[in-house]
């Protein structure tokens, strides 16, 4: 019988390295077989573009205005007027607004009622070109349909869950939206144990028609608050944006794992200064290395975000041991 909790730190590290090597082998074999980097059957992605993949931000009641002001003073951008609406298939009310910033698009929810289950667990809302096909693609790829399709005031939605408990809300608008391209593409940050990581990567690659842009079985643990250790990370790029899978033993210090998205900035120091002047708190960092600088921020309303700045190295555009974080 295999008991993960009895593994030593050295055994966990060995398992993580083996997992990344196994993933790399699967990608090579699958690509050769013409399966779009996945062991699943090839699927044409219904992705529309990263600017339409919104991070879902649930703020504490009454704090939406403070959050939006702090975010835009830090990163720039614009927002729609708050609208009181019901965006769930069961009765609820939330003040909802959209934030369009150069570093990523946010859907902000300030609930006036209790939040119906399982809402609040989904990390993003992702636009699909064809709603029926997008939902079917997710299910065919191995995701579970945990909230069946419903109509919202401006279109259709469903929530799917990938292995490891990774929830995504798929959406479609009756009138197609039109947003400007992003200056930098954010990273969806997915923390998973080794046992779930392969299944998630396999299924998400199939759904997104993405590719593994980078994998590292010896990433510096200091970047997740664990100096002197290593962990594994895998970066997936697709029409749905960037997804960074962080494969750990779950021994994470606060607030790591609470952040769902990482944002690329040109100057970390000035970003932190603007954030703090706008009411945000630095929860961790800044962390400096020869390849990347990063920190974790908490904005008014409770939203936690990672921010990072690439550091030029001898290998231009590469950092964290060779992984490029440029879009």
Secondary structure, DSSP 8 states (H G I E B T S, - for coil): ---GGG--HHHHHHHHHHHHHHHHHHHHHHHHTTSTTSSS------B--GGGEEEEEE--TT-HHHHHHHHHHHH--EE---EEE--SSSS--EEEEEEEETTEEEEEEEESS---TTTT---EEEEBSSHHHHHHHHHHTT-EEEEEEEEETTEEEEEEEETTTEEEEEEEESS-------SS--EEEEEE-HHHHHHHHHHHHHHHT-EEEEEEEEEEGGGGT-TT-EEEEEEEEETTEEEEEEE--S---TTTTS--EEEE-S-HHHHHHHHHHTT-EEEEEEEE-SSEEEEEEE-TTS-EEEEEEE---SSTT-BTTTB----
